[in-house]
Amino acid sequence: MLQSPRVNESIGCYTEKEVHKAFSKKLFKGQLKKGRSKDPSAIVSIDNVIIAKVKIPNPHSKTFNKGKARVFMRQLRLDNCDYNGVVKCSINSNELFEIIVKNFSELFQ
């Protein structure tokens, strides 16, 4: 039985700045809030239904380690391939929005 390469793709090693830039432009379009936390956060909503609150890493040159990446991906219900695609710019904002809507579809049934 062959597995697709999508399943075997590992989480890429990116800087916090790369992750911040990719997701703030594609998903949050600059609408980040910074409260008491040191990391900016954003709320993901579809049809005025809040589906996730996500902490976005600050734009530092430090490596965004795999543990933090897994938490971030879990909050948005992304798999490794989707996460890597957003950061590498192979997934645009419309495709990302469609993926998130599909992943949270049980909320809208």
PEUR-V248197 format. One record per residue. RES is the residue in one small letter. PSI is psi in radians with two decimals (* if undefined). NEAR is the number of other ideal C-beta (glycine too) atoms within 10 Angstrom. Layout:
# PEUR-V248197
res | psi | near
RES | PSI | NEAR
RES | PSI | NEAR
This chain:
# PEUR-V248197
res | psi | near
m | 2.18 | 2
l | 2.41 | 4
q | 2.56 | 7
s | 2.66 | 8
p | -0.36 | 8
r | -0.66 | 11
v | -0.64 | 9
n | -0.10 | 9
e | 2.30 | 15
s | 2.90 | 9
i | 2.24 | 19
g | 2.74 | 16
c | 1.84 | 11
y | 2.84 | 20
t | 2.80 | 16
e | -0.57 | 19
k | -0.72 | 15
e | -0.75 | 19
v | -0.78 | 22
h | -0.85 | 20
k | -0.80 | 16
a | -0.87 | 20
f | -0.57 | 22
s | -0.57 | 18
k | -0.72 | 13
k | -0.64 | 18
l | -0.72 | 18
f | -0.18 | 18
k | 0.78 | 10
g | 0.09 | 7
q | 1.07 | 10
l | 2.49 | 17
k | 2.43 | 12
k | 1.90 | 11
g | -2.27 | 8
r | -0.42 | 4
s | 2.66 | 9
k | -0.36 | 8
d | 2.41 | 15
p | 2.63 | 19
s | 2.82 | 14
a | 2.65 | 19
i | 2.28 | 13
v | 2.11 | 17
s | 2.56 | 11
i | 2.16 | 15
d | 0.80 | 8
n | 0.36 | 5
v | 2.07 | 10
i | 2.14 | 10
i | -0.36 | 18
a | 2.59 | 16
k | 2.16 | 12
v | 2.35 | 18
k | 2.20 | 16
i | 2.36 | 22
p | 2.59 | 21
n | 2.67 | 14
p | 1.19 | 14
h | 2.94 | 11
s | 0.06 | 8
k | 2.71 | 10
t | 2.33 | 13
f | 1.70 | 21
n | 2.88 | 12
k | -0.54 | 13
g | -0.81 | 9
k | -0.67 | 15
a | -0.71 | 22
r | -0.72 | 13
v | -0.79 | 11
f | -0.79 | 19
m | -0.67 | 17
r | -0.68 | 10
q | -0.61 | 14
l | -0.01 | 20
r | 0.78 | 14
l | 2.61 | 20
d | 3.08 | 15
n | -0.74 | 17
c | -0.75 | 19
d | -0.76 | 21
y | -0.87 | 23
n | -0.67 | 19
g | -0.67 | 21
v | -0.81 | 23
v | -0.64 | 21
k | -0.06 | 12
c | 0.41 | 12
s | -0.15 | 11
i | 2.17 | 20
n | 3.13 | 11
s | -0.65 | 14
n | -0.73 | 9
e | -0.70 | 14
l | -0.75 | 19
f | -0.73 | 14
e | -0.71 | 11
i | -0.78 | 19
i | -0.73 | 19
v | -0.75 | 14
k | -0.73 | 9
n | -0.48 | 16
f | 0.35 | 16
s | -0.47 | 10
e | -0.33 | 6
l | -0.31 | 12
f | 0.32 | 10
q | * | 4
